């Protein structure tokens, strides 16, 4: 908006613009939302893989070393 001149005919348009604080709040919300989705995407499959590996490890601990290697 810098350098734009708002005459009487554009005052209503200008009134619909968010304030600086509102615009910054929306920006922060969008950044946090995207970050949360990215973290969820990275942690979700990692947790599932960790669970599978833990189950395999637990199953292998009950067997003697020779059977576990086979």
PDB file with SEQRES, HELIX, SHEET and CRYST1 records, atoms N, CA, C and O in Angstrom:
SEQRES   1 A   70  UNK UNK UNK UNK UNK UNK UNK UNK UNK UNK UNK UNK UNK          
SEQRES   2 A   70  UNK UNK UNK UNK UNK UNK UNK UNK UNK UNK UNK UNK UNK          
SEQRES   3 A   70  UNK UNK UNK UNK UNK UNK UNK UNK UNK UNK UNK UNK UNK          
SEQRES   4 A   70  UNK UNK UNK UNK UNK UNK UNK UNK UNK UNK UNK UNK UNK          
SEQRES   5 A   70  UNK UNK UNK UNK UNK UNK UNK UNK UNK UNK UNK UNK UNK          
SEQRES   6 A   70  UNK UNK UNK UNK UNK                                          
HELIX    1 AA1 UNK A    8  UNK A   10  5                                   3    
HELIX    2 AA2 UNK A   11  UNK A   15  1                                   5    
HELIX    3 AA3 UNK A   20  UNK A   61  1                                  42    
HELIX    4 AA4 UNK A   65  UNK A   69  1                                   5    
CRYST1    1.000    1.000    1.000  90.00  90.00  90.00 P 1           1          
ATOM      1  N   UNK A   1       0.816  -1.190   0.000  1.00  0.00           N  
ATOM      2  CA  UNK A   1       0.000   0.000   0.000  1.00  0.00           C  
ATOM      3  C   UNK A   1       0.861   1.255   0.000  1.00  0.00           C  
ATOM      4  O   UNK A   1       0.359   2.363  -0.191  1.00  0.00           O  
ATOM      5  N   UNK A   2       2.122   1.080   0.209  1.00  0.00           N  
ATOM      6  CA  UNK A   2       2.984   2.245   0.258  1.00  0.00           C  
ATOM      7  C   UNK A   2       2.972   2.969  -1.073  1.00  0.00           C  
ATOM      8  O   UNK A   2       3.184   2.354  -2.118  1.00  0.00           O  
ATOM      9  N   UNK A   3       2.730   4.247  -1.044  1.00  0.00           N  
ATOM     10  CA  UNK A   3       2.728   5.044  -2.259  1.00  0.00           C  
ATOM     11  C   UNK A   3       1.375   5.106  -2.940  1.00  0.00           C  
ATOM     12  O   UNK A   3       1.188   5.919  -3.844  1.00  0.00           O  
ATOM     13  N   UNK A   4       0.419   4.269  -2.534  1.00  0.00           N  
ATOM     14  CA  UNK A   4      -0.924   4.316  -3.113  1.00  0.00           C  
ATOM     15  C   UNK A   4      -1.696   5.477  -2.501  1.00  0.00           C  
ATOM     16  O   UNK A   4      -1.628   5.723  -1.297  1.00  0.00           O  
ATOM     17  N   UNK A   5      -2.423   6.176  -3.344  1.00  0.00           N  
ATOM     18  CA  UNK A   5      -3.266   7.268  -2.873  1.00  0.00           C  
ATOM     19  C   UNK A   5      -4.700   6.770  -2.838  1.00  0.00           C  
ATOM     20  O   UNK A   5      -5.227   6.284  -3.839  1.00  0.00           O  
ATOM     21  N   UNK A   6      -5.313   6.894  -1.696  1.00  0.00           N  
ATOM     22  CA  UNK A   6      -6.699   6.475  -1.526  1.00  0.00           C  
ATOM     23  C   UNK A   6      -7.567   7.720  -1.480  1.00  0.00           C  
ATOM     24  O   UNK A   6      -7.547   8.479  -0.512  1.00  0.00           O  
ATOM     25  N   UNK A   7      -8.312   7.907  -2.526  1.00  0.00           N  
ATOM     26  CA  UNK A   7      -9.239   9.030  -2.585  1.00  0.00           C  
ATOM     27  C   UNK A   7     -10.561   8.666  -1.951  1.00  0.00           C  
ATOM     28  O   UNK A   7     -10.717   7.569  -1.414  1.00  0.00           O  
ATOM     29  N   UNK A   8     -11.506   9.571  -2.010  1.00  0.00           N  
ATOM     30  CA  UNK A   8     -12.817   9.335  -1.397  1.00  0.00           C  
ATOM     31  C   UNK A   8     -13.513   8.096  -1.951  1.00  0.00           C  
ATOM     32  O   UNK A   8     -14.270   7.448  -1.228  1.00  0.00           O  
ATOM     33  N   UNK A   9     -13.279   7.757  -3.199  1.00  0.00           N  
ATOM     34  CA  UNK A   9     -13.942   6.606  -3.801  1.00  0.00           C  
ATOM     35  C   UNK A   9     -13.362   5.281  -3.308  1.00  0.00           C  
ATOM     36  O   UNK A   9     -14.000   4.241  -3.469  1.00  0.00           O  
ATOM     37  N   UNK A  10     -12.190   5.294  -2.723  1.00  0.00           N  
ATOM     38  CA  UNK A  10     -11.552   4.047  -2.261  1.00  0.00           C  
ATOM     39  C   UNK A  10     -11.527   3.934  -0.734  1.00  0.00           C  
ATOM     40  O   UNK A  10     -10.904   3.014  -0.205  1.00  0.00           O  
ATOM     41  N   UNK A  11     -12.173   4.824  -0.032  1.00  0.00           N  
ATOM     42  CA  UNK A  11     -12.161   4.798   1.434  1.00  0.00           C  
ATOM     43  C   UNK A  11     -12.831   3.526   1.953  1.00  0.00           C  
ATOM     44  O   UNK A  11     -12.345   2.911   2.903  1.00  0.00           O  
ATOM     45  N   UNK A  12     -13.942   3.131   1.336  1.00  0.00           N  
ATOM     46  CA  UNK A  12     -14.617   1.914   1.781  1.00  0.00           C  
ATOM     47  C   UNK A  12     -13.721   0.693   1.579  1.00  0.00           C  
ATOM     48  O   UNK A  12     -13.674  -0.191   2.435  1.00  0.00           O  
ATOM     49  N   UNK A  13     -13.014   0.639   0.459  1.00  0.00           N  
ATOM     50  CA  UNK A  13     -12.070  -0.454   0.198  1.00  0.00           C  
ATOM     51  C   UNK A  13     -10.994  -0.489   1.275  1.00  0.00           C  
ATOM     52  O   UNK A  13     -10.648  -1.554   1.786  1.00  0.00           O  
ATOM     53  N   UNK A  14     -10.475   0.673   1.611  1.00  0.00           N  
ATOM     54  CA  UNK A  14      -9.434   0.771   2.635  1.00  0.00           C  
ATOM     55  C   UNK A  14      -9.962   0.314   3.997  1.00  0.00           C  
ATOM     56  O   UNK A  14      -9.213  -0.265   4.784  1.00  0.00           O  
ATOM     57  N   UNK A  15     -11.223   0.564   4.278  1.00  0.00           N  
ATOM     58  CA  UNK A  15     -11.782   0.194   5.581  1.00  0.00           C  
ATOM     59  C   UNK A  15     -11.851  -1.322   5.757  1.00  0.00           C  
ATOM     60  O   UNK A  15     -11.925  -1.807   6.886  1.00  0.00           O  
ATOM     61  N   UNK A  16     -11.828  -2.074   4.660  1.00  0.00           N  
ATOM     62  CA  UNK A  16     -11.885  -3.536   4.749  1.00  0.00           C  
ATOM     63  C   UNK A  16     -10.509  -4.167   4.933  1.00  0.00           C  
ATOM     64  O   UNK A  16     -10.419  -5.364   5.204  1.00  0.00           O  
ATOM     65  N   UNK A  17      -9.444  -3.394   4.792  1.00  0.00           N  
ATOM     66  CA  UNK A  17      -8.095  -3.921   4.985  1.00  0.00           C  
ATOM     67  C   UNK A  17      -7.886  -4.223   6.465  1.00  0.00           C  
ATOM     68  O   UNK A  17      -8.399  -3.499   7.318  1.00  0.00           O  
ATOM     69  N   UNK A  18      -7.143  -5.280   6.783  1.00  0.00           N  
ATOM     70  CA  UNK A  18      -6.857  -5.549   8.202  1.00  0.00           C  
ATOM     71  C   UNK A  18      -5.865  -4.525   8.743  1.00  0.00           C  
ATOM     72  O   UNK A  18      -5.091  -3.928   7.995  1.00  0.00           O  
ATOM     73  N   UNK A  19      -5.907  -4.338  10.056  1.00  0.00           N  
ATOM     74  CA  UNK A  19      -4.917  -3.465  10.678  1.00  0.00           C  
ATOM     75  C   UNK A  19      -3.556  -4.160  10.634  1.00  0.00           C  
ATOM     76  O   UNK A  19      -3.471  -5.340  10.295  1.00  0.00           O  
ATOM     77  N   UNK A  20      -2.527  -3.453  10.967  1.00  0.00           N  
ATOM     78  CA  UNK A  20      -1.181  -4.028  10.961  1.00  0.00           C  
ATOM     79  C   UNK A  20      -1.106  -5.212  11.923  1.00  0.00           C  
ATOM     80  O   UNK A  20      -0.541  -6.253  11.589  1.00  0.00           O  
ATOM     81  N   UNK A  21      -1.677  -5.051  13.116  1.00  0.00           N  
ATOM     82  CA  UNK A  21      -1.649  -6.119  14.106  1.00  0.00           C  
ATOM     83  C   UNK A  21      -2.425  -7.341  13.619  1.00  0.00           C  
ATOM     84  O   UNK A  21      -1.989  -8.475  13.815  1.00  0.00           O  
ATOM     85  N   UNK A  22      -3.563  -7.112  12.989  1.00  0.00           N  
ATOM     86  CA  UNK A  22      -4.347  -8.232  12.460  1.00  0.00           C  
ATOM     87  C   UNK A  22      -3.585  -8.960  11.355  1.00  0.00           C  
ATOM     88  O   UNK A  22      -3.582 -10.190  11.300  1.00  0.00           O  
ATOM     89  N   UNK A  23      -2.942  -8.196  10.480  1.00  0.00           N  
ATOM     90  CA  UNK A  23      -2.181  -8.804   9.386  1.00  0.00           C  
ATOM     91  C   UNK A  23      -1.013  -9.623   9.932  1.00  0.00           C  
ATOM     92  O   UNK A  23      -0.746 -10.725   9.452  1.00  0.00           O  
ATOM     93  N   UNK A  24      -0.318  -9.085  10.935  1.00  0.00           N  
ATOM     94  CA  UNK A  24       0.791  -9.819  11.540  1.00  0.00           C  
ATOM     95  C   UNK A  24       0.288 -11.074  12.259  1.00  0.00           C  
ATOM     96  O   UNK A  24       0.938 -12.119  12.215  1.00  0.00           O  
ATOM     97  N   UNK A  25      -0.851 -10.971  12.909  1.00  0.00           N  
ATOM     98  CA  UNK A  25      -1.439 -12.121  13.579  1.00  0.00           C  
ATOM     99  C   UNK A  25      -1.781 -13.232  12.597  1.00  0.00           C  
ATOM    100  O   UNK A  25      -1.531 -14.408  12.865  1.00  0.00           O  
ATOM    101  N   UNK A  26      -2.353 -12.853  11.456  1.00  0.00           N  
ATOM    102  CA  UNK A  26      -2.663 -13.846  10.424  1.00  0.00           C  
ATOM    103  C   UNK A  26      -1.388 -14.505   9.901  1.00  0.00           C  
ATOM    104  O   UNK A  26      -1.355 -15.714   9.674  1.00  0.00           O  
ATOM    105  N   UNK A  27      -0.350 -13.708   9.713  1.00  0.00           N  
ATOM    106  CA  UNK A  27       0.920 -14.238   9.227  1.00  0.00           C  
ATOM    107  C   UNK A  27       1.503 -15.249  10.209  1.00  0.00           C  
ATOM    108  O   UNK A  27       1.961 -16.319   9.808  1.00  0.00           O  
ATOM    109  N   UNK A  28       1.485 -14.912  11.481  1.00  0.00           N  
ATOM    110  CA  UNK A  28       2.003 -15.821  12.510  1.00  0.00           C  
ATOM    111  C   UNK A  28       1.162 -17.098  12.553  1.00  0.00           C  
ATOM    112  O   UNK A  28       1.707 -18.197  12.661  1.00  0.00           O  
ATOM    113  N   UNK A  29      -0.148 -16.958  12.469  1.00  0.00           N  
ATOM    114  CA  UNK A  29      -1.031 -18.120  12.483  1.00  0.00           C  
ATOM    115  C   UNK A  29      -0.739 -19.042  11.306  1.00  0.00           C  
ATOM    116  O   UNK A  29      -0.687 -20.260  11.476  1.00  0.00           O  
ATOM    117  N   UNK A  30      -0.549 -18.484  10.127  1.00  0.00           N  
ATOM    118  CA  UNK A  30      -0.240 -19.304   8.958  1.00  0.00           C  
ATOM    119  C   UNK A  30       1.100 -20.013   9.108  1.00  0.00           C  
ATOM    120  O   UNK A  30       1.226 -21.187   8.761  1.00  0.00           O  
ATOM    121  N   UNK A  31       2.096 -19.306   9.622  1.00  0.00           N  
ATOM    122  CA  UNK A  31       3.420 -19.907   9.804  1.00  0.00           C  
ATOM    123  C   UNK A  31       3.367 -21.036  10.835  1.00  0.00           C  
ATOM    124  O   UNK A  31       3.962 -22.094  10.631  1.00  0.00           O  
ATOM    125  N   UNK A  32       2.653 -20.809  11.943  1.00  0.00           N  
ATOM    126  CA  UNK A  32       2.554 -21.842  12.978  1.00  0.00           C  
ATOM    127  C   UNK A  32       1.773 -23.044  12.473  1.00  0.00           C  
ATOM    128  O   UNK A  32       2.118 -24.186  12.779  1.00  0.00           O  
ATOM    129  N   UNK A  33       0.737 -22.797  11.711  1.00  0.00           N  
ATOM    130  CA  UNK A  33      -0.082 -23.882  11.182  1.00  0.00           C  
ATOM    131  C   UNK A  33       0.740 -24.763  10.248  1.00  0.00           C  
ATOM    132  O   UNK A  33       0.697 -25.990  10.340  1.00  0.00           O  
ATOM    133  N   UNK A  34       1.482 -24.133   9.356  1.00  0.00           N  
ATOM    134  CA  UNK A  34       2.325 -24.889   8.423  1.00  0.00           C  
ATOM    135  C   UNK A  34       3.409 -25.656   9.181  1.00  0.00           C  
ATOM    136  O   UNK A  34       3.699 -26.809   8.862  1.00  0.00           O  
ATOM    137  N   UNK A  35       3.999 -25.016  10.176  1.00  0.00           N  
ATOM    138  CA  UNK A  35       5.028 -25.679  10.975  1.00  0.00           C  
ATOM    139  C   UNK A  35       4.480 -26.866  11.737  1.00  0.00           C  
ATOM    140  O   UNK A  35       5.140 -27.900  11.840  1.00  0.00           O  
ATOM    141  N   UNK A  36       3.279 -26.727  12.271  1.00  0.00           N  
ATOM    142  CA  UNK A  36       2.667 -27.830  13.012  1.00  0.00           C  
ATOM    143  C   UNK A  36       2.357 -29.003  12.087  1.00  0.00           C  
ATOM    144  O   UNK A  36       2.553 -30.159  12.459  1.00  0.00           O  
ATOM    145  N   UNK A  37       1.872 -28.704  10.880  1.00  0.00           N  
ATOM    146  CA  UNK A  37       1.595 -29.784   9.926  1.00  0.00           C  
ATOM    147  C   UNK A  37       2.883 -30.481   9.523  1.00  0.00           C  
ATOM    148  O   UNK A  37       2.907 -31.704   9.388  1.00  0.00           O  
ATOM    149  N   UNK A  38       3.952 -29.722   9.328  1.00  0.00           N  
ATOM    150  CA  UNK A  38       5.237 -30.317   8.957  1.00  0.00           C  
ATOM    151  C   UNK A  38       5.763 -31.195  10.088  1.00  0.00           C  
ATOM    152  O   UNK A  38       6.228 -32.309   9.845  1.00  0.00           O  
ATOM    153  N   UNK A  39       5.694 -30.707  11.304  1.00  0.00           N  
ATOM    154  CA  UNK A  39       6.160 -31.495  12.447  1.00  0.00           C  
ATOM    155  C   UNK A  39       5.338 -32.766  12.593  1.00  0.00           C  
ATOM    156  O   UNK A  39       5.892 -33.828  12.876  1.00  0.00           O  
ATOM    157  N   UNK A  40       4.038 -32.676  12.407  1.00  0.00           N  
ATOM    158  CA  UNK A  40       3.181 -33.852  12.493  1.00  0.00           C  
ATOM    159  C   UNK A  40       3.511 -34.875  11.419  1.00  0.00           C  
ATOM    160  O   UNK A  40       3.507 -36.081  11.667  1.00  0.00           O  
ATOM    161  N   UNK A  41       3.801 -34.371  10.213  1.00  0.00           N  
ATOM    162  CA  UNK A  41       4.140 -35.277   9.117  1.00  0.00           C  
ATOM    163  C   UNK A  41       5.467 -35.986   9.383  1.00  0.00           C  
ATOM    164  O   UNK A  41       5.641 -37.149   9.018  1.00  0.00           O  
ATOM    165  N   UNK A  42       6.389 -35.285  10.015  1.00  0.00           N  
ATOM    166  CA  UNK A  42       7.694 -35.887  10.298  1.00  0.00           C  
ATOM    167  C   UNK A  42       7.639 -36.833  11.493  1.00  0.00           C  
ATOM    168  O   UNK A  42       8.285 -37.880  11.494  1.00  0.00           O  
ATOM    169  N   UNK A  43       6.872 -36.463  12.498  1.00  0.00           N  
ATOM    170  CA  UNK A  43       6.829 -37.262  13.723  1.00  0.00           C  
ATOM    171  C   UNK A  43       5.877 -38.448  13.614  1.00  0.00           C  
ATOM    172  O   UNK A  43       6.124 -39.483  14.233  1.00  0.00           O  
ATOM    173  N   UNK A  44       4.817 -38.327  12.861  1.00  0.00           N  
ATOM    174  CA  UNK A  44       3.837 -39.403  12.742  1.00  0.00           C  
ATOM    175  C   UNK A  44       4.437 -40.702  12.236  1.00  0.00           C  
ATOM    176  O   UNK A  44       4.384 -41.715  12.934  1.00  0.00           O  
ATOM    177  N   UNK A  45       5.009 -40.697  11.033  1.00  0.00           N  
ATOM    178  CA  UNK A  45       5.610 -41.931  10.518  1.00  0.00           C  
ATOM    179  C   UNK A  45       6.785 -42.403  11.368  1.00  0.00           C  
ATOM    180  O   UNK A  45       7.009 -43.605  11.507  1.00  0.00           O  
ATOM    181  N   UNK A  46       7.531 -41.465  11.935  1.00  0.00           N  
ATOM    182  CA  UNK A  46       8.658 -41.847  12.786  1.00  0.00           C  
ATOM    183  C   UNK A  46       8.199 -42.609  14.010  1.00  0.00           C  
ATOM    184  O   UNK A  46       8.853 -43.565  14.427  1.00  0.00           O  
ATOM    185  N   UNK A  47       7.078 -42.199  14.595  1.00  0.00           N  
ATOM    186  CA  UNK A  47       6.531 -42.906  15.751  1.00  0.00           C  
ATOM    187  C   UNK A  47       6.062 -44.302  15.381  1.00  0.00           C  
ATOM    188  O   UNK A  47       6.235 -45.248  16.150  1.00  0.00           O  
ATOM    189  N   UNK A  48       5.468 -44.428  14.200  1.00  0.00           N  
ATOM    190  CA  UNK A  48       5.004 -45.747  13.748  1.00  0.00           C  
ATOM    191  C   UNK A  48       6.191 -46.680  13.515  1.00  0.00           C  
ATOM    192  O   UNK A  48       6.146 -47.849  13.897  1.00  0.00           O  
ATOM    193  N   UNK A  49       7.229 -46.179  12.903  1.00  0.00           N  
ATOM    194  CA  UNK A  49       8.431 -46.987  12.640  1.00  0.00           C  
ATOM    195  C   UNK A  49       9.084 -47.379  13.962  1.00  0.00           C  
ATOM    196  O   UNK A  49       9.523 -48.517  14.125  1.00  0.00           O  
ATOM    197  N   UNK A  50       9.148 -46.440  14.906  1.00  0.00           N  
ATOM    198  CA  UNK A  50       9.737 -46.737  16.205  1.00  0.00           C  
ATOM    199  C   UNK A  50       8.947 -47.833  16.914  1.00  0.00           C  
ATOM    200  O   UNK A  50       9.536 -48.696  17.566  1.00  0.00           O  
ATOM    201  N   UNK A  51       7.611 -47.807  16.792  1.00  0.00           N  
ATOM    202  CA  UNK A  51       6.783 -48.847  17.406  1.00  0.00           C  
ATOM    203  C   UNK A  51       7.043 -50.211  16.808  1.00  0.00           C  
ATOM    204  O   UNK A  51       7.107 -51.207  17.529  1.00  0.00           O  
ATOM    205  N   UNK A  52       7.195 -50.266  15.484  1.00  0.00           N  
ATOM    206  CA  UNK A  52       7.471 -51.537  14.816  1.00  0.00           C  
ATOM    207  C   UNK A  52       8.835 -52.065  15.236  1.00  0.00           C  
ATOM    208  O   UNK A  52       8.977 -53.254  15.523  1.00  0.00           O  
ATOM    209  N   UNK A  53       9.837 -51.195  15.275  1.00  0.00           N  
ATOM    210  CA  UNK A  53      11.187 -51.619  15.679  1.00  0.00           C  
ATOM    211  C   UNK A  53      11.199 -52.096  17.134  1.00  0.00           C  
ATOM    212  O   UNK A  53      11.885 -53.062  17.467  1.00  0.00           O  
ATOM    213  N   UNK A  54      10.440 -51.419  17.995  1.00  0.00           N  
ATOM    214  CA  UNK A  54      10.370 -51.826  19.400  1.00  0.00           C  
ATOM    215  C   UNK A  54       9.727 -53.203  19.513  1.00  0.00           C  
ATOM    216  O   UNK A  54      10.181 -54.031  20.303  1.00  0.00           O  
ATOM    217  N   UNK A  55       8.673 -53.461  18.734  1.00  0.00           N  
ATOM    218  CA  UNK A  55       8.010 -54.769  18.762  1.00  0.00           C  
ATOM    219  C   UNK A  55       8.957 -55.860  18.285  1.00  0.00           C  
ATOM    220  O   UNK A  55       8.992 -56.950  18.857  1.00  0.00           O  
ATOM    221  N   UNK A  56       9.722 -55.571  17.240  1.00  0.00           N  
ATOM    222  CA  UNK A  56      10.693 -56.541  16.734  1.00  0.00           C  
ATOM    223  C   UNK A  56      11.761 -56.811  17.788  1.00  0.00           C  
ATOM    224  O   UNK A  56      12.161 -57.956  17.999  1.00  0.00           O  
ATOM    225  N   UNK A  57      12.217 -55.755  18.442  1.00  0.00           N  
ATOM    226  CA  UNK A  57      13.240 -55.901  19.471  1.00  0.00           C  
ATOM    227  C   UNK A  57      12.693 -56.724  20.641  1.00  0.00           C  
ATOM    228  O   UNK A  57      13.374 -57.616  21.145  1.00  0.00           O  
ATOM    229  N   UNK A  58      11.473 -56.427  21.069  1.00  0.00           N  
ATOM    230  CA  UNK A  58      10.874 -57.155  22.189  1.00  0.00           C  
ATOM    231  C   UNK A  58      10.688 -58.636  21.848  1.00  0.00           C  
ATOM    232  O   UNK A  58      10.904 -59.504  22.694  1.00  0.00           O  
ATOM    233  N   UNK A  59      10.295 -58.914  20.632  1.00  0.00           N  
ATOM    234  CA  UNK A  59      10.105 -60.300  20.201  1.00  0.00           C  
ATOM    235  C   UNK A  59      11.453 -61.027  20.175  1.00  0.00           C  
ATOM    236  O   UNK A  59      11.523 -62.207  20.518  1.00  0.00           O  
ATOM    237  N   UNK A  60      12.500 -60.347  19.778  1.00  0.00           N  
ATOM    238  CA  UNK A  60      13.817 -60.963  19.683  1.00  0.00           C  
ATOM    239  C   UNK A  60      14.479 -61.188  21.022  1.00  0.00           C  
ATOM    240  O   UNK A  60      15.343 -62.059  21.125  1.00  0.00           O  
ATOM    241  N   UNK A  61      14.114 -60.438  22.066  1.00  0.00           N  
ATOM    242  CA  UNK A  61      14.746 -60.572  23.370  1.00  0.00           C  
ATOM    243  C   UNK A  61      14.377 -61.880  24.057  1.00  0.00           C  
ATOM    244  O   UNK A  61      15.135 -62.360  24.900  1.00  0.00           O  
ATOM    245  N   UNK A  62      13.259 -62.454  23.729  1.00  0.00           N  
ATOM    246  CA  UNK A  62      12.829 -63.695  24.364  1.00  0.00           C  
ATOM    247  C   UNK A  62      13.487 -64.924  23.763  1.00  0.00           C  
ATOM    248  O   UNK A  62      13.336 -66.019  24.305  1.00  0.00           O  
ATOM    249  N   UNK A  63      14.208 -64.782  22.667  1.00  0.00           N  
ATOM    250  CA  UNK A  63      14.824 -65.920  22.004  1.00  0.00           C  
ATOM    251  C   UNK A  63      16.312 -65.959  22.292  1.00  0.00           C  
ATOM    252  O   UNK A  63      16.922 -64.918  22.539  1.00  0.00           O  
ATOM    253  N   UNK A  64      16.906 -67.146  22.265  1.00  0.00           N  
ATOM    254  CA  UNK A  64      18.359 -67.250  22.408  1.00  0.00           C  
ATOM    255  C   UNK A  64      19.053 -66.564  21.231  1.00  0.00           C  
ATOM    256  O   UNK A  64      18.439 -66.362  20.184  1.00  0.00           O  
ATOM    257  N   UNK A  65      20.304 -66.212  21.393  1.00  0.00           N  
ATOM    258  CA  UNK A  65      21.061 -65.465  20.395  1.00  0.00           C  
ATOM    259  C   UNK A  65      21.145 -66.205  19.063  1.00  0.00           C  
ATOM    260  O   UNK A  65      21.081 -65.568  18.011  1.00  0.00           O  
ATOM    261  N   UNK A  66      21.286 -67.522  19.079  1.00  0.00           N  
ATOM    262  CA  UNK A  66      21.408 -68.296  17.833  1.00  0.00           C  
ATOM    263  C   UNK A  66      20.103 -68.255  17.029  1.00  0.00           C  
ATOM    264  O   UNK A  66      20.143 -68.173  15.802  1.00  0.00           O  
ATOM    265  N   UNK A  67      18.954 -68.309  17.700  1.00  0.00           N  
ATOM    266  CA  UNK A  67      17.686 -68.265  17.007  1.00  0.00           C  
ATOM    267  C   UNK A  67      17.405 -66.880  16.469  1.00  0.00           C  
ATOM    268  O   UNK A  67      16.823 -66.740  15.393  1.00  0.00           O  
ATOM    269  N   UNK A  68      17.812 -65.847  17.202  1.00  0.00           N  
ATOM    270  CA  UNK A  68      17.566 -64.467  16.781  1.00  0.00           C  
ATOM    271  C   UNK A  68      18.372 -64.148  15.526  1.00  0.00           C  
ATOM    272  O   UNK A  68      17.917 -63.381  14.677  1.00  0.00           O  
ATOM    273  N   UNK A  69      19.565 -64.729  15.404  1.00  0.00           N  
ATOM    274  CA  UNK A  69      20.413 -64.453  14.243  1.00  0.00           C  
ATOM    275  C   UNK A  69      19.876 -65.155  12.996  1.00  0.00           C  
ATOM    276  O   UNK A  69      20.117 -64.684  11.885  1.00  0.00           O  
ATOM    277  N   UNK A  70      19.169 -66.244  13.147  1.00  0.00           N  
ATOM    278  CA  UNK A  70      18.674 -67.019  12.011  1.00  0.00           C  
ATOM    279  C   UNK A  70      17.542 -66.395  11.311  1.00  0.00           C  
ATOM    280  O   UNK A  70      17.037 -66.952  10.336  1.00  0.00           O  
TER     281      UNK A  70                                                      
END                                                                             
